[in-house]
Amino acid sequence: MSRVLELGALPAPAVAELARHFGLAGPVQERTRGHTLFAVESLRAAAEGGGDQAAVPATLRDAVLGRVRRAGPEVETLLRAAVVAGNVVDLEVVAALLGQPVEATAALAERALAARLLVEDEGGSGYGFANDLVREVLYQTSPRPTRVARHRRLAGLLADRPEAAAGHAAAAGDWAAAATAWKAAAARAAGSYANRDAQRLLDQAVAAAERAGDPSLEAGARLDRGRVRSPLATTRPPSPTSGGPWSWPPPAARTGWRWRPLSSSAGPPTTAAASTPRR
C-alpha cells in the first residue's frame, strides 16, 4: 500500500542550505521558487557542470515537460502561447493570440493552476508561471519559427502598449518596428515627466534603428534622445490642440526659449531674446 505525499515549496533558507551543501551560490530559489525536485536537480546539475547554473539539465527539462504533457495538449498549447506573451499571463492577450474566447482560455488556465504550472498573482487578479524554470523550458523547447510568428503577432496586438510591442518586435527580429515602438513609448514617458525612462527607451530605439540599417529612423531617435537629455526638456501635459507631449512650450517671454514638437525634423531648440517682465 502506498500513499502520495504532496510536497510544498521549500523555504528560501532550506534552498540556501542545499546550495551550500553543493558548494554553490546563485538564484536557485528565484528560478525554482522552492520546488523540491527542481531545486535539487538544478543544484545537482550545476555541481556536476562545474557551477554552471544557466543551462537546464536534461533530467529537469524532461521532468517539466512531463508535468506539462500530463496536464493535456490544450493546456500545453495555452502555456506555450503564454510563455511567448511574457512573464505575466494576461488571459485576454493569450486568448487573442490563440484566436479563442477568453472564457475558454480562462478554463485552461485553471487546469494549469491545478497542475501547479501556473500560480495566482499576489492580488489574485491574474496568473504567472509557477517558476522561472517552467517558463524557460517551455520557451526553449518551442520551435523558433513558432516563437517568432507569435512575437510578431503580439507586437501588433499590443500596439496600444508601445514598450511591450517593441520588445516583441525585437524578439521577432523586426528592428524597424521595434525602434518605432520604442520611440512612441519614449514620447509617452516624456508626457508623464519621466525623462529618464524616455532616455532609456530612446537608447533602445537608437540601437534598434542601427540594427535595422535605417539612417532616417536612427537620426530621428537620436534627435529625440538629445532633446530628452536637455536640462530644459521638462514637459507639461498636452492640451487638446497640442501635437504631443513635447509640443507645449514654456512661456517664451519668461524662459527665452522657443520649442518645437518632438516629431519635427527641425534642429534643436534655439534661444531667443527674453523680454524682461515689467515690475
VOTI-411306 format. One record per residue (C-alpha): x, y, z; residue in one letter. Coordinates in steps of 0.2 Angstrom, whole numbers, plus 5000, padded with zeros to 4 digits. Layout:
% VOTI-411306
XYZA...
***
This chain:
% VOTI-411306
500050005000M500750174995S500250354999R500650504988V501350654998L501150824991E502750924995L502551104996G503951234991A505551235001L505851395010P507251505005A508351465019P508251275015A508651304997V510151415003A510751275014E510651144999L511651264989A512951275002R512951085003H513351084984F514651214986G513651334976L512851504977A511551584965G509751624960P509151444963V507751504974Q507151634962E507251514947R506351364955T505351454969R505751314981G505051174970H505951024979T506350924963L506851074953F507951144966A508850984970V509150944952E509651114947S510951114961L511550944957R511750984938A512651144942A513851054954A514250924941E514451054927G515751154937G514551284944G513651324928D511851364933Q511251444916A510951284907A509451174911V509950994914P509050864903A508350774918T507550934924L506950984906R506150814904D505350824922A504550994917V503950934900L503250784908G502150884920R501550994906V501050854895R500150764909R499050924910A498450894892G498850954875P497651104876E498451164892V500151144884E499651254869T499051384881L500651384891L501751384875R500751544869A500851624886A502651604888V502951704872V501751834878A502851874894G503051834912N501351884917V499951784909V498651904903D497151804898L496451924886E498151944876V498451754876V496651724870A496851854856A498551764851L497651594850L496151664842G494951584855Q493651654868P494351724884V493251604894E493951454886A495751524889T495251554907A494651374909A496351304903L497251424914A496351354929E496851174924R498651234923A498451314940L497851144947A499351064939A500451194948R501151254932L500351424935L500051524951V498951664955E499751834957D499851924974E498252024970G497351874964G496951964948S497951864936G499251724934Y501051694932G502151544929F502451434944A504351474942N505651534930D506151354926L504451314919V504551464908R506251434902E505951254897V504351294888L505151444879Y506751354874Q505851194868T504551294857S505151294839P505951464834R504851494819P503351474830T504051594843R504551724830V502751724822A501951744839R503151884844H502751974828R500851954831R500952014849L501852164843A500352204833G499052154846L499952274859L500152424848A499252524862D500752474874R502152534864P503552474876E502852294876A502652304857A504452354855A505052204865G504052084854H504552164838A506352154843A506151964848A505451944831A506952024823G505952174816D507152304822W506252454812A504652414820A505452394837A506352564835A504752654830T503852574845A505152624857W505152804851K503252804854A503452734872A504852874875A503553004870A502352944882R503652934896A504153114892A502253164893G502253094911S503853194916Y504853034916A506353094906N507552964912R506352824906D506152914890A508052924888Q508252734892R506852694879L507752804866L509352724869D508452564864Q507652644849A509352704843V510152534845A508652454836A508752584822A510552544820E510252364818R508852394806A510052494795G508852644794D509852804794P508252914794S507452814809L509152824818E509353004816A507553044822G507852934838A509553024841R508753194839L507353144851D508653074864R509653244863G508053334867R507753224882V509453254888R509253434888S509253514905P507653614900L506753454892A505453464905T503653444899T501953494903R500353394900P499753414882P498253524878S496853464867P497653564852T499453514855S500453404844G501053294858G501853294875P503353394869W502453524859S501853634873W503253774876P503553864892P503154044890P504454124879A504454294887A504954204904R506154074898T506954144882G506753984873W505753934858R505253754857W504753634843R503753474843P504753314846L504253244829S504853394820S506353374808S507053544813A508553564823G508753584842P507853724851P508653894849T508754044861T507854204858A508054364867A507054364883A505954504887S506054574904T504454564914P503854734920R503854764938R
***
